[in-house]
Amino acid sequence: MANRCHEGLTVHGRKRDRNQASRSGQSLIESCIVMVMITFLLFGVLQISQLFAAQEVLNYAATKAARAKTVGFNDFMVHKVVRVATIPNAGRMITPDTQFTGPLEQSAVEMARVPLYLGAMRWGELDAILNYSNWPSIRLDGSMSGDGPMIEMRVNQVYTLTDPFHGSYYASDNVNMRGRAELMNHANLYLDDAQW
């Protein structure tokens, strides 16, 4: 009788071990599913933060363009100002074709090349001084608007999504973004000597 009780416990103990093993396998699968969902969520949050930062860069570029236009700069200079202001959204540096060991080295090259870029006198000189892969996707639109002497500048960009999982939450590979700024037009104060 004692042997039967001992054998019964052993049989029941084995059943308990099998149930615990199947439960631990189930929790492993559930953990993997949760980790995949958290990874998608984190990549989505990272992509959204990049889009917010890109939007701020476009608003800044539109403000710089409006400021350049209000003090009387021509369209060529305004175009250069917009391009320099959108360097954070511009992607990989094409010109100069240099291999960088880190962001500090690239920043040093940019700081040396930006004054040359802004000082260029002809359109043909620009790409030889400084160029980026995403600059062609950035466009400047400006107009006189409103009842008063206002200048409105819009900087548009077709922004390429970099998140490898963006197809799971957004249908396209690109997002059309627009920065906008509006300032009073003071160019006539700077350019017309008769008022002084």
Kinemage of the C-alpha trace (Angstrom):
@kinemage 1
@onewidth
@group {chain A} dominant
@subgroup {mainchain}
@vectorlist {calphas} color= white
{ca met a 1} P 0.000 0.000 0.000
{ca ala a 2} L 2.809 2.378 0.802
{ca asn a 3} L 4.377 1.552 -2.545
{ca arg a 4} L 1.147 2.357 -4.358
{ca cys a 5} L 0.892 5.743 -2.653
{ca his a 6} L 4.487 6.435 -3.485
{ca glu a 7} L 3.902 5.414 -7.116
{ca gly a 8} L 0.724 7.513 -7.268
{ca leu a 9} L 2.612 10.585 -6.149
{ca thr a 10} L 5.262 9.947 -8.744
{ca val a 11} L 2.697 9.670 -11.507
{ca his a 12} L 0.959 12.831 -10.347
{ca gly a 13} L 4.346 14.568 -10.006
{ca arg a 14} L 5.179 13.760 -13.639
{ca lys a 15} L 1.854 15.172 -14.777
{ca arg a 16} L 2.609 18.322 -12.841
{ca asp a 17} L 6.043 18.591 -14.480
{ca arg a 18} L 4.511 18.272 -17.964
{ca asn a 19} L 1.949 20.994 -17.220
{ca gln a 20} L 4.654 23.316 -15.922
{ca ala a 21} L 6.802 22.683 -19.023
{ca ser a 22} L 3.910 23.478 -21.370
{ca arg a 23} L 3.152 26.643 -19.394
{ca ser a 24} L 6.761 27.791 -19.582
{ca gly a 25} L 6.737 27.217 -23.363
{ca gln a 26} L 3.542 29.246 -23.625
{ca ser a 27} L 5.049 32.116 -21.627
{ca leu a 28} L 8.113 32.073 -23.905
{ca ile a 29} L 5.896 32.502 -26.982
{ca glu a 30} L 3.892 35.258 -25.286
{ca ser a 31} L 7.120 37.044 -24.315
{ca cys a 32} L 8.375 36.897 -27.913
{ca ile a 33} L 5.102 38.338 -29.217
{ca val a 34} L 5.218 41.160 -26.646
{ca met a 35} L 8.876 41.911 -27.474
{ca val a 36} L 8.048 42.155 -31.201
{ca met a 37} L 5.137 44.499 -30.467
{ca ile a 38} L 7.330 46.683 -28.218
{ca thr a 39} L 10.015 46.794 -30.939
{ca phe a 40} L 7.439 47.980 -33.511
{ca leu a 41} L 6.205 50.563 -31.033
{ca leu a 42} L 9.694 51.878 -30.265
{ca phe a 43} L 10.618 52.113 -33.953
{ca gly a 44} L 7.337 53.964 -34.583
{ca val a 45} L 8.024 56.428 -31.760
{ca leu a 46} L 11.552 56.982 -33.082
{ca gln a 47} L 10.214 57.669 -36.596
{ca ile a 48} L 7.597 60.097 -35.254
{ca ser a 49} L 10.277 61.973 -33.295
{ca gln a 50} L 12.377 62.197 -36.480
{ca leu a 51} L 9.357 63.608 -38.341
{ca phe a 52} L 8.807 66.234 -35.630
{ca ala a 53} L 12.480 67.224 -35.816
{ca ala a 54} L 12.313 67.399 -39.631
{ca gln a 55} L 9.216 69.618 -39.367
{ca glu a 56} L 11.048 72.001 -37.043
{ca val a 57} L 13.977 72.182 -39.484
{ca leu a 58} L 11.567 73.069 -42.325
{ca asn a 59} L 9.889 75.769 -40.211
{ca tyr a 60} L 13.323 77.168 -39.361
{ca ala a 61} L 14.334 77.157 -43.047
{ca ala a 62} L 11.095 78.956 -43.997
{ca thr a 63} L 11.783 81.583 -41.322
{ca lys a 64} L 15.344 82.078 -42.578
{ca ala a 65} L 14.049 82.385 -46.161
{ca ala a 66} L 11.421 84.940 -45.134
{ca arg a 67} L 14.031 86.907 -43.196
{ca ala a 68} L 16.419 86.872 -46.162
{ca lys a 69} L 13.635 88.058 -48.466
{ca thr a 70} L 12.483 90.827 -46.090
{ca val a 71} L 15.946 92.398 -46.024
{ca gly a 72} L 16.087 92.443 -49.815
{ca phe a 73} L 18.124 89.375 -50.810
{ca asn a 74} L 17.514 88.086 -54.322
{ca asp a 75} L 16.065 84.633 -55.088
{ca phe a 76} L 19.515 83.095 -55.575
{ca met a 77} L 20.614 84.099 -52.080
{ca val a 78} L 17.302 82.983 -50.547
{ca his a 79} L 17.721 79.597 -52.259
{ca lys a 80} L 21.205 79.218 -50.730
{ca val a 81} L 19.933 80.229 -47.279
{ca val a 82} L 17.179 77.593 -47.446
{ca arg a 83} L 19.606 74.879 -48.475
{ca val a 84} L 22.011 75.683 -45.653
{ca ala a 85} L 19.143 75.814 -43.120
{ca thr a 86} L 17.926 72.362 -44.200
{ca ile a 87} L 21.269 70.569 -43.784
{ca pro a 88} L 19.878 68.464 -40.873
{ca asn a 89} L 17.222 67.081 -43.276
{ca ala a 90} L 19.583 66.824 -46.243
{ca gly a 91} L 20.798 63.262 -45.802
{ca arg a 92} L 24.223 62.014 -46.840
{ca met a 93} L 26.885 64.502 -47.958
{ca ile a 94} L 27.756 64.026 -51.641
{ca thr a 95} L 30.187 66.922 -52.137
{ca pro a 96} L 32.906 66.974 -50.978
{ca asp a 97} L 33.262 63.229 -51.445
{ca thr a 98} L 35.048 62.472 -48.187
{ca gln a 99} L 34.968 59.491 -45.851
{ca phe a 100} L 34.186 60.738 -42.355
{ca thr a 101} L 35.210 58.977 -39.177
{ca gly a 102} L 32.467 60.693 -37.210
{ca pro a 103} L 30.020 63.584 -37.000
{ca leu a 104} L 32.627 66.009 -35.641
{ca glu a 105} L 34.763 65.621 -38.765
{ca gln a 106} L 31.724 66.153 -41.022
{ca ser a 107} L 30.711 69.198 -38.979
{ca ala a 108} L 34.189 70.689 -39.423
{ca val a 109} L 33.957 70.244 -43.205
{ca glu a 110} L 30.474 71.791 -43.229
{ca met a 111} L 31.611 74.775 -41.188
{ca ala a 112} L 34.430 75.378 -43.665
{ca arg a 113} L 32.231 74.913 -46.761
{ca val a 114} L 29.043 76.789 -45.752
{ca pro a 115} L 30.633 80.300 -46.018
{ca leu a 116} L 31.987 79.346 -49.453
{ca tyr a 117} L 28.535 78.066 -50.449
{ca leu a 118} L 26.787 81.251 -49.311
{ca gly a 119} L 29.425 83.375 -51.043
{ca ala a 120} L 29.102 81.630 -54.413
{ca met a 121} L 28.088 83.983 -57.225
{ca arg a 122} L 26.670 81.560 -59.831
{ca trp a 123} L 24.300 78.582 -59.774
{ca gly a 124} L 26.902 76.316 -61.383
{ca glu a 125} L 29.326 76.759 -58.484
{ca leu a 126} L 26.989 75.486 -55.770
{ca asp a 127} L 27.099 71.715 -56.284
{ca ala a 128} L 30.891 71.722 -56.515
{ca ile a 129} L 31.168 73.381 -53.096
{ca leu a 130} L 28.565 71.501 -51.051
{ca asn a 131} L 25.829 69.018 -51.927
{ca tyr a 132} L 23.643 66.471 -50.131
{ca ser a 133} L 21.583 63.520 -51.322
{ca asn a 134} L 18.191 64.910 -50.177
{ca trp a 135} L 18.594 68.539 -51.278
{ca pro a 136} L 16.708 67.892 -54.558
{ca ser a 137} L 13.646 66.879 -52.494
{ca ile a 138} L 13.519 70.332 -50.820
{ca arg a 139} L 11.653 73.160 -52.605
{ca leu a 140} L 11.097 76.786 -51.689
{ca asp a 141} L 7.800 78.517 -52.460
{ca gly a 142} L 7.371 82.187 -51.579
{ca ser a 143} L 4.812 84.857 -52.195
{ca met a 144} L 3.533 88.223 -51.109
{ca ser a 145} L 0.379 87.552 -49.147
{ca gly a 146} L -2.296 89.194 -47.044
{ca asp a 147} L -3.658 92.727 -47.081
{ca gly a 148} L -0.435 94.316 -45.864
{ca pro a 149} L 3.132 94.002 -47.031
{ca met a 150} L 3.684 90.426 -45.818
{ca ile a 151} L 6.029 87.783 -47.169
{ca glu a 152} L 5.049 84.155 -46.779
{ca met a 153} L 7.639 81.448 -47.378
{ca arg a 154} L 6.968 77.743 -47.594
{ca val a 155} L 9.678 75.092 -47.654
{ca asn a 156} L 8.441 71.719 -48.890
{ca gln a 157} L 10.232 68.404 -48.632
{ca val a 158} L 9.456 64.863 -49.659
{ca tyr a 159} L 10.852 63.236 -46.508
{ca thr a 160} L 11.969 59.609 -46.822
{ca leu a 161} L 11.047 57.375 -43.892
{ca thr a 162} L 14.050 55.543 -42.440
{ca asp a 163} L 12.320 53.117 -40.071
{ca pro a 164} L 12.685 49.582 -41.501
{ca phe a 165} L 9.174 48.697 -40.255
{ca his a 166} L 7.379 51.830 -41.519
{ca gly a 167} L 5.378 49.716 -43.979
{ca ser a 168} L 3.480 48.206 -41.048
{ca tyr a 169} L 1.981 51.565 -40.024
{ca tyr a 170} L 2.320 53.833 -43.085
{ca ala a 171} L 1.529 52.928 -46.698
{ca ser a 172} L 4.169 55.055 -48.445
{ca asp a 173} L 7.946 55.336 -48.181
{ca asn a 174} L 7.766 59.170 -48.172
{ca val a 175} L 5.915 61.901 -46.307
{ca asn a 176} L 5.202 65.306 -47.870
{ca met a 177} L 6.139 67.934 -45.302
{ca arg a 178} L 5.893 71.729 -45.311
{ca gly a 179} L 7.451 74.428 -43.183
{ca arg a 180} L 5.851 77.863 -43.259
{ca ala a 181} L 6.803 81.354 -42.056
{ca glu a 182} L 5.290 84.795 -42.529
{ca leu a 183} L 7.078 88.093 -41.866
{ca met a 184} L 6.529 91.760 -42.606
{ca asn a 185} L 8.304 92.911 -45.748
{ca his a 186} L 10.934 95.458 -44.713
{ca ala a 187} L 13.002 95.266 -47.902
{ca asn a 188} L 11.957 98.745 -48.996
{ca leu a 189} L 13.410 100.196 -45.765
{ca tyr a 190} L 16.779 98.618 -46.473
{ca leu a 191} L 16.925 99.245 -50.218
{ca asp a 192} L 15.344 102.685 -50.687
{ca asp a 193} L 17.697 105.505 -49.587
{ca ala a 194} L 15.079 108.197 -50.290
{ca gln a 195} L 13.238 107.362 -47.040
{ca trp a 196} L 16.251 108.223 -44.886
